[in-house]
Amino acid sequence: MEEDTQVARTVQLNDGVRMPILGLGTWKSSHLPRTSVQGAVETAIAAGYRHIDTAYSYRNEVEIGRALRSKMQQGIIRRQDMFIVSKLWCTHHAPEDIPLCLNKSLNDLELDYLDLYLVHFPVGLKKVGDELFPLKDGEMLTSDIDYLDVWRGMEALQASGKVKSIGVSNFNILQLERLLALSRVPPAVNQVELHPYLVQTDLINFCKSKNIALTAYSPFGSPARPPQLHRGDTDPEKLLEDPVLGDIARKHRRSPAQVLLRYHVQQGISVIPKSDKPHHILENTKIFDFSLTDEDMSSLRGLDRGWKACIHNQLKSHPYYPFE
């Protein structure tokens, strides 16, 4: 017996705000030809997406701002219809730099507030000009700023009204526990890599128990990453080709990508697939009119092998590095 296909199209955050469960991811691999992020966002809005995910470090916020403005001028959307997410980059963890990072994103996006602002990564980096990954003698220049202090700066941004909700990304259970114990405002969201090769059951259960919403990035295993970031035999890049996934997709007459997205939304997890191909952007919205059986979900979870696409290896020795 198939379950009811009804899943909520939004996730209610712990601060009462509703976040659309399906969003468009916009992280661009720099080795790919710079196809138009603006075009992808305009296509997505026309296809019904109302949640767009970006970050200071993606360096695409100007293009996303143009897309939003264009669709507003056409009367397709109003600002309040959209849920826009950006992220504080690691080089801006010092108290005086936190508002600067947000203001740069707001200016580039041509917005006066964000719906959700996330701490991108718990490890801080030194601020060296505009460099995203400051290096000295081949070593990453990390800072020792405590993410708890960063969080106080995030709380201040929320109090200012420039961001509606605040959350984190790439935080592990211990870091979330410490944050919850010592902060005034709990994080509304933890955005992490999730897919059947990286199931993270403990993290999912912990976040549910604490009423922290999850957003899944790289839901397809990030196949378009730059070649130098591929991790050989333990890379999730070929997830879309997995035969177990293929069998489930054929059974439901869906694409493997649609099954992977449904796997998240059926668990109440928001998901942000990235695509710049119009047919994929549209296909990725068609996940609300079928449902996976308990057996399908078990088979997908059974593919778990702890394979991560995004690891930031150069930060491994830092005490706040979040991954094993």
C-alpha positions in Angstrom: 0.0 0.0 0.0 1.5 3.3 -1.0 1.5 6.1 1.5 -0.4 9.3 1.0 1.4 11.5 -1.4 0.6 14.6 0.7 3.7 16.1 2.2 3.7 19.7 3.3 5.2 22.1 0.7 6.7 24.2 3.6 8.6 23.4 6.8 7.7 25.4 9.9 10.8 26.7 11.6 11.1 27.0 15.4 10.6 30.7 15.2 7.2 30.3 13.4 8.5 31.2 9.9 7.6 28.8 7.0 10.3 27.8 4.6 9.4 26.2 1.2 10.6 22.6 1.3 12.0 22.7 -2.2 14.6 25.3 -3.1 17.1 26.1 -5.9 20.7 25.6 -5.0 23.1 27.9 -6.8 26.6 26.9 -5.8 28.6 26.9 -9.0 31.6 24.9 -9.7 34.1 27.5 -11.0 35.6 25.0 -13.5 32.3 24.8 -15.4 31.5 27.4 -18.1 29.8 30.3 -16.3 26.3 29.6 -17.5 23.8 32.2 -16.4 22.8 31.9 -12.7 20.4 34.7 -13.5 18.8 32.5 -16.2 18.5 29.5 -13.8 16.9 31.6 -11.1 14.4 33.2 -13.5 13.5 29.7 -14.9 13.1 28.4 -11.4 10.8 31.2 -10.3 8.7 30.7 -13.5 8.6 26.9 -12.6 7.2 27.7 -9.1 10.3 27.8 -6.9 10.0 30.3 -4.1 13.1 29.4 -2.1 16.6 30.4 -3.5 19.8 29.4 -1.7 23.0 31.4 -2.1 26.0 32.5 -0.1 28.6 35.3 0.1 31.2 32.8 -1.0 29.3 31.7 -4.2 29.9 35.2 -5.7 26.7 35.0 -7.7 24.4 37.3 -5.6 24.4 40.1 -8.1 23.0 37.8 -10.8 20.5 36.4 -8.4 19.4 39.9 -7.4 18.9 40.7 -11.1 16.7 37.7 -11.6 14.6 38.6 -8.5 14.2 42.2 -9.7 13.2 41.1 -13.2 10.5 38.7 -11.9 9.2 41.3 -9.5 9.0 43.9 -12.3 7.1 41.4 -14.5 4.6 41.0 -11.6 5.3 37.3 -11.3 6.4 37.6 -7.6 6.5 40.0 -4.7 9.4 40.1 -2.3 7.2 38.5 0.4 6.5 35.5 -1.8 10.2 34.6 -1.9 12.3 32.9 0.7 16.0 34.0 0.2 18.8 32.3 2.0 22.4 33.5 2.2 25.4 32.6 4.4 28.1 34.3 6.4 31.5 33.3 5.1 34.3 32.0 7.3 36.5 35.1 6.7 33.9 37.3 8.3 33.6 35.7 11.8 35.0 38.7 13.7 32.2 40.8 15.4 32.8 43.8 13.2 32.9 41.8 10.0 29.6 39.9 10.4 27.4 42.9 9.5 29.7 43.8 6.6 29.3 40.3 5.1 25.5 40.5 5.4 25.4 44.1 3.9 27.5 43.0 0.9 25.0 40.1 0.3 22.0 42.4 0.7 23.5 45.1 -1.6 24.3 42.5 -4.3 20.9 40.9 -4.0 19.2 44.3 -4.0 17.2 43.3 -1.0 16.6 45.0 2.4 16.3 41.7 4.3 17.0 38.0 4.1 14.6 35.3 5.1 17.3 33.1 6.5 21.0 33.8 7.2 23.3 30.9 8.0 26.8 30.5 9.5 28.4 28.7 6.5 30.9 26.7 8.4 32.0 26.5 12.1 35.7 27.1 11.4 36.8 30.7 10.9 39.4 31.9 8.4 41.7 35.0 8.5 40.5 38.0 6.6 43.0 38.7 3.8 41.6 41.2 1.3 38.7 39.5 -0.6 40.2 36.0 -0.6 37.8 33.3 0.2 40.5 30.8 1.1 43.5 32.7 2.4 46.7 30.7 2.2 50.2 31.1 3.4 52.9 28.7 2.3 50.2 26.4 1.1 48.5 26.3 4.5 45.0 27.6 5.1 45.0 30.6 7.4 42.4 29.7 10.1 41.3 31.9 12.9 40.4 30.8 16.5 37.2 32.7 16.8 34.6 30.7 18.6 31.4 29.9 16.6 29.5 30.8 19.8 30.7 34.4 19.5 29.8 34.3 15.8 26.3 33.3 16.8 26.0 36.3 19.1 26.6 38.4 16.0 23.9 36.5 14.1 21.5 37.1 17.0 22.2 40.8 16.7 21.5 40.8 12.9 18.2 39.1 13.6 17.3 41.7 16.2 18.1 44.5 13.6 15.4 43.1 11.3 17.8 42.6 8.4 17.4 38.8 8.7 14.2 37.1 9.7 15.6 33.7 10.7 19.1 32.6 11.6 20.7 29.1 11.4 23.9 27.2 10.7 25.4 25.0 8.1 27.8 22.0 8.4 27.5 21.9 12.2 27.7 18.5 14.0 25.7 17.2 17.0 28.2 18.3 19.6 28.5 21.8 18.1 24.7 22.1 18.0 24.4 20.9 21.6 26.9 23.6 22.7 25.1 26.2 20.7 21.7 25.3 22.2 23.1 25.3 25.7 24.8 28.6 25.5 22.8 30.8 23.2 19.6 32.9 23.5 18.1 32.1 20.0 18.3 28.5 18.9 19.3 27.9 15.2 16.2 27.6 13.0 18.0 25.4 10.4 21.1 23.3 10.0 22.0 22.9 6.3 24.1 19.8 5.7 25.1 17.3 3.0 22.5 14.5 2.9 21.7 11.7 0.5 21.4 7.9 0.6 25.3 7.5 0.5 25.4 9.9 3.6 22.3 9.2 5.6 23.4 10.8 8.9 20.5 9.2 10.9 21.9 10.4 14.3 22.1 14.0 13.1 18.6 13.9 11.6 17.1 12.4 14.8 19.0 15.0 16.9 17.8 18.0 14.9 14.2 16.7 14.9 14.3 16.2 18.7 15.5 19.8 19.1 13.1 21.3 16.5 16.0 22.4 14.2 14.9 22.1 10.6 17.3 20.4 8.2 18.1 21.4 4.6 19.9 18.9 2.4 22.6 20.2 0.1 24.2 18.1 -2.7 21.2 15.8 -2.7 22.6 14.1 -5.9 26.1 13.6 -4.5 27.5 16.7 -6.2 28.5 15.2 -9.5 29.5 18.6 -11.0 32.2 19.4 -8.5 35.7 20.4 -9.8 37.8 17.4 -10.7 40.4 18.2 -8.0 37.7 17.9 -5.3 36.7 14.4 -6.4 37.6 11.8 -3.8 38.3 8.6 -5.8 36.6 5.4 -4.8 34.7 6.9 -1.9 33.1 9.7 -3.8 29.2 10.0 -4.0 29.4 11.5 -7.5 27.8 8.4 -9.2 24.8 8.2 -6.8 22.4 9.0 -9.7 23.6 5.8 -11.4 23.1 3.5 -8.4 21.2 0.4 -9.5 19.0 0.3 -6.4 18.0 3.9 -7.0 17.4 3.1 -10.7 15.0 0.2 -9.8 13.0 2.4 -7.5 12.8 5.2 -10.1 11.6 2.7 -12.8 9.0 1.3 -10.5 7.5 4.8 -10.0 8.2 5.9 -13.6 10.3 8.8 -12.2 13.9 9.9 -12.8 16.5 9.0 -10.2 16.8 12.7 -9.3 13.1 12.9 -8.5 13.3 9.9 -6.2 16.3 11.4 -4.4 14.4 14.7 -3.8 11.3 12.8 -2.8 13.4 10.8 -0.3 14.1 14.1 1.6 10.8 15.9 1.4 9.0 12.8 2.6 11.1 13.0 5.8 10.2 16.7 6.2 13.7 17.7 5.1 14.1 20.7 2.9 16.2 20.1 -0.2 18.0 22.5 -2.6 19.0 20.8 -5.9 21.2 22.8 -8.2 20.6 22.9 -11.9 20.9 25.4 -14.7 19.1 23.2 -17.3 15.5 24.3 -17.7 14.2 20.8 -18.1 15.9 19.6 -14.9 14.8 22.7 -13.0 11.2 21.9 -13.9 11.5 18.1 -13.5 12.8 18.7 -9.9 9.5 20.3 -8.9 7.5 17.2 -9.8 8.0 15.4 -6.5 4.7 16.0 -4.8 2.5 13.7 -6.8 4.0 10.3 -5.9 5.3 8.8 -2.8 8.0 6.2 -1.8 6.9 3.2 0.2 8.5 2.3 3.5 10.4 -0.4 1.7 11.7 2.1 -0.9 12.9 4.4 2.0 14.6 1.4 3.7 16.4 0.4 0.5 17.6 4.0 0.0 18.8 4.3 3.6 20.5 0.9 3.1 22.9 2.5 0.5 24.6 4.5 3.3 28.4 4.4 3.1 29.3 7.6 4.9 30.6 9.1 1.6 30.8 12.9 1.7 31.3 15.2 -1.3 32.2 18.3 0.6 34.9 17.9 3.3 37.2 21.0 3.3 40.1 18.8 4.0 42.5 21.7 4.6 40.7 22.6 7.8 40.8 19.1 9.3 43.3 20.0 12.0 41.2 22.8 13.4 39.4 22.1 16.7 36.0 23.3 15.3 36.3 21.1 12.2 32.8 19.5 12.1 33.4 16.2 10.3 35.0 12.9 11.5 
